[in-house]
Amino acid sequence: MRRDGIEQEIEVAEISVQHYERSGWEVVDDGQAPTFVKTAAAKGRRRETGEN
């Protein structure tokens, strides 16, 4: 993605594309299929057994 006034292009996770577009970033179309960074899912909280 790129934005006016910023030289370097960035790569974001697919889920974040809409947010960046709303913030003024543009998807770079270089003629290739878009590639996205796949991030690991957040781990759930671990609950301790015992007292409530």
N, C-alpha and C positions, 0 to 999 in steps of 0.2 A: 504494500500500500504506500501511497505517497501523499504529501500535503504541500501546498504552496508555502514557500519560505523555508522548507526543510529539505536539505540536499539528499540525505540518506533515506532510502526506502526501508520500510519495516515489513516484517512477516508476523502475522497474528494467527491465533487459533481460529478455526472456522466459526466457532460459536461467538466470537468477538467481532466479526466483520460488520454486522449491523450497527453495533455501538460505535465503531470507528467511523463508519460512513456518516452517522448522525453527527459526529464530532467534526466533520469536515474533511476526513481522509477519503481518498479515491482508490479503488481497486486498480492495480496496474494490469493492463491487458497486453501481454507480450506475445499473443498468438498461441500460447501453450495453455493446456488445461491448468486451472489454478491448483496450487499446492498449498496445503495448510499444515501448520504445526499441530501434531496431535499431542495433547497433554494428558497426563495421568489423572484419573478421577480422584477426588478427595477421599481420604479414608474416613469412615464413619467413627463417631465417638465410641470408645469402648466403655462399657458400663461394668462396674464392679458388682459382683454378687454379694449379697449380705444385707446390711442395714438399708432401710428405705428412708 
